[in-house]
């Protein structure tokens, strides 16, 4: 039987990361992208129409039916589980995410395998060049060559 726990280090690191995600969803327009070898998928979430629930004691964040993030116990001491569409991303700690700041907004880029998921809080709704702008944000942390994710510059 596997023993799962949530150690203090994971609680602080992953809890802080969840808090930064909560801050992202304080912006009116949040863009979530999934980028991999096949291409990019972009979703716009208007936080005025999507209910944002911050469950601090439960270490969970839920945004409508679109997005959720939860700090959960694991054999490794803790994990942050992110769900978006069919994506179920698991972040175990340092090295799996990067913070990016641009003139258009703030982003957190998550890496798992050969794909990257970006949560971008825009200062205002992106009207033109949406995909180009979001690809550029992701490219500040993740680089692809011949369809493969070759480098990822983690923030911590």
N, C-alpha and C positions, 0 to 999 in steps of 0.2 A: 504494500500500500504506500503510495506516495505521500510524503508529508509536505504540506504547503504552509508557508509562513510569510509574514510581512515584516521584514526587519526594519530597524529605525532608519538606516541609510536610504533604503529604497523608499520608505515612507516620505522622507524629506525630499529626495531628488524627484521622484515620480509625482508626489503631491504638489511640488512646486511647478512641475511641467503641466499638470492638470490645471493649476491656477492660472498659468500663462495662457492656456487654451481658453479658459473662461474669459480672460481679458480680451482675447481675439473676438469673441462673440458679443462683446459690448459695442462693436462697430455695427453700423446699420447694414452694410453689405459685406458678406464673407464669401469668399470663393474657395472651393475645395477642388483640387486637381489630383488626378491619378495619372502618373506618367510612367510608361514602360516601353519596351521595344516595339510594341504594336502602335503606340501613339499616345495621345493625351485625351482624357475625359475631364470636362469642366462642369461644375455645378455652381450656381449662384444661390446663396441663401439670404433672404431678406429677413433680418432678425426681428423686424416689426410684425411680420406675419407668422414666423416660426417661433413657437414657444421655446424659450431657453430656460432650462431648469438646472440650477447649480445646487447639487446636494453635497454640501461641504462635509457633514459628518460621515456620509457614505462614500466620500471621495469619488463622486460621479458627476458627469456633465451630460445632459441630454438636450439635443436641439431638434425639436419636432420629431419626425420619423426619419430624418436625414442622417443624423450624426450622433454618436455617443462615445464617451471616453470614461473609463473606470480604472482606478488603481485597485489591483487585486493581488492576493497572496500567490506565491509560486514557490517551486522548489529552489529557485535561484534567489529568493528573498523578496521578490515583488516584481510586478509587471504592470504596464499601462496598456490596457486593451482599447483599441480604437476601432469603431465600426462605422463604415460608410458604404452605402450600397451593398454589394456583395463582398466588399473588402473587409477583412478582419486583420488588423495590423497589431502586432505585439511589440512593445518597446520595453526592453529590460533595463535600460539605464543609459549611461553616458556612451556617446559614439553613434547613437541611432537617430539623432535629430540635430537640426541646425536652426539658428535664429537668423532671419534675413530682414534687413530694413531697406526700403527703397523710397523714392519720392512719392510713390502711389500708396504705400502702406507698410504694414508689418506682416511677416510670415513665419511660420514654423514648418520646416520641411522634415518629414520623417522618411527614413530609409528602411525597406525590408526586402531582402533578396535583390532582385534586379528591377525594382520599381520604387518610385518616390511618391509620397502623398504630401501635398502642400495645403496648409490652412492659411489663407491670406485674408487679412482684415484690411479692406480698402478704406482710404480716407473719404472716397466718394464712389458712386457707382461707375464701373468701367463701361464706357459706351463703345469705344472703338479699340481695335487691336487687343481684344480680350485674351485670346490664346497666345499671341506674341508676348504680351505683358506678363502673363502667368508663367510661360515657358522661361522667360528671362529671370523671373524671381527664383524659380526652381533651379535654374542653371548656376545661380550664385553658390549653391551648395552641392549640386549633383551634376556630373558630366557624363554624357553618353558618347560612345564611339561605336559605330557600326551596329547601332541598336542595343548595345550592352552598357549597363551602368558600370563605368570603370573607376570613377573616383567620387568620394563623398567627403566633403569638408564639414565635419561635425563641430558644433560650437563648444562642446564640453567633453 
